[in-house]
Structures are given as C-alpha cells and as structure tokens.
Amino acid sequence: MLAPTPHLRSIIDHDGAVILDVERNSMLTLNATGGYVWEKLQQGKSIEDIVRELAAETLAETAVVERDIREFLEDLKSKHLVKV
C-alpha cells in the first residue's frame, strides 16, 4: 500500500490540493481528481479501493480510472511524495 511520506504538508479542497515537501523545499499543486486521490491515500485507502470508489463516483470505466491513477501514483513516487 502506498502512503504519503511523513515530511509533507498538504491542503485539500474541492478544487484540488497543494502539497509542500519541506525536505526538498518544493510544492506541487493537484487538480480536483489528484486531490481526491491524495486525500484517499492520506486516509489509508488501498489503490484498489480508490479506483473502485472513483470509478463509481464518476461513472467512468474502471480500467481507464485504474490506468490513470497508477500513472499518477508513479509520478508521485518519482517526486518522492509517496512510499510503499
């Protein structure tokens, strides 16, 4: 399961999220969907649960949602914002 790394601070609202990486002195902004996924990660949800919930809420195909979320999470991993 992926989780946000402990050195981050974030603010989430209906427009998205802002993540501050205090160790790397950098900031990342997320759109509403990215903020949704980030919030679910903070809640300890599994990737499978996030995919299922987002697909149900948006009425999108589960395979498309899963592909997009996994790409998004790989991007977060490359920026050292989530850990396994």
C-alpha positions as CSV (number, residue, x, y, z in Angstrom):
1,M,0.0,0.0,0.0
2,L,1.2,3.5,-0.8
3,A,1.2,6.3,1.7
4,P,2.3,9.9,1.7
5,T,5.8,10.4,3.0
6,P,5.9,11.9,6.5
7,H,7.8,15.1,5.6
8,L,4.9,16.5,3.6
9,R,2.2,19.1,4.4
10,S,-0.9,19.4,2.3
11,I,-4.1,21.3,2.0
12,I,-7.1,19.7,0.1
13,D,-10.3,21.4,-1.0
14,H,-12.9,20.9,-3.8
15,D,-10.5,22.5,-6.4
16,G,-7.6,20.1,-5.7
17,A,-4.6,20.1,-3.4
18,V,-1.3,21.8,-2.6
19,I,1.5,19.6,-1.3
20,L,4.5,21.1,0.3
21,D,7.6,18.9,0.5
22,V,9.5,20.5,3.4
23,E,12.6,18.3,2.9
24,R,13.0,19.2,-0.7
25,N,11.7,22.8,-0.4
26,S,9.2,22.2,-3.3
27,M,5.5,22.5,-3.8
28,L,3.1,20.6,-6.1
29,T,-0.5,21.5,-7.0
30,L,-3.1,18.9,-7.9
31,N,-6.3,19.3,-9.8
32,A,-9.6,18.1,-8.2
33,T,-9.1,14.4,-9.2
34,G,-5.5,14.4,-7.9
35,G,-6.7,16.0,-4.7
36,Y,-9.3,13.3,-4.4
37,V,-6.7,10.5,-4.8
38,W,-4.3,12.3,-2.4
39,E,-7.0,12.6,0.3
40,K,-7.8,8.9,-0.1
41,L,-4.1,8.0,0.3
42,Q,-4.0,10.0,3.5
43,Q,-7.0,8.1,4.8
44,G,-5.0,4.8,4.2
45,K,-7.2,3.6,1.3
46,S,-5.7,0.9,-1.0
47,I,-5.2,1.7,-4.7
48,E,-8.0,-0.8,-5.5
49,D,-10.4,0.9,-3.2
50,I,-9.6,4.3,-4.6
51,V,-10.0,3.1,-8.2
52,R,-13.4,1.4,-7.3
53,E,-14.7,4.5,-5.5
54,L,-13.6,7.0,-8.1
55,A,-15.0,4.9,-11.0
56,A,-18.3,4.6,-9.2
57,E,-18.5,8.3,-8.4
58,T,-17.6,9.4,-12.0
59,L,-19.3,6.5,-13.9
60,A,-16.0,6.0,-15.8
61,E,-14.7,2.7,-16.9
62,T,-12.7,1.0,-14.1
63,A,-9.8,0.1,-16.4
64,V,-9.4,3.7,-17.5
65,V,-9.5,5.0,-13.9
66,E,-7.0,2.4,-12.8
67,R,-4.6,3.2,-15.6
68,D,-4.8,7.0,-14.9
69,I,-4.4,6.5,-11.1
70,R,-1.4,4.2,-11.5
71,E,0.3,6.7,-13.8
72,F,-0.5,9.5,-11.3
73,L,1.0,7.4,-8.4
74,E,4.1,6.7,-10.4
75,D,4.6,10.4,-10.9
76,L,4.1,10.9,-7.2
77,K,6.7,8.2,-6.5
78,S,9.2,9.8,-8.8
79,K,8.8,13.0,-6.8
80,H,9.3,11.1,-3.5
81,L,5.8,12.1,-2.3
82,V,4.6,8.5,-1.6
83,K,6.2,5.5,-0.1
84,V,5.4,1.8,-0.2
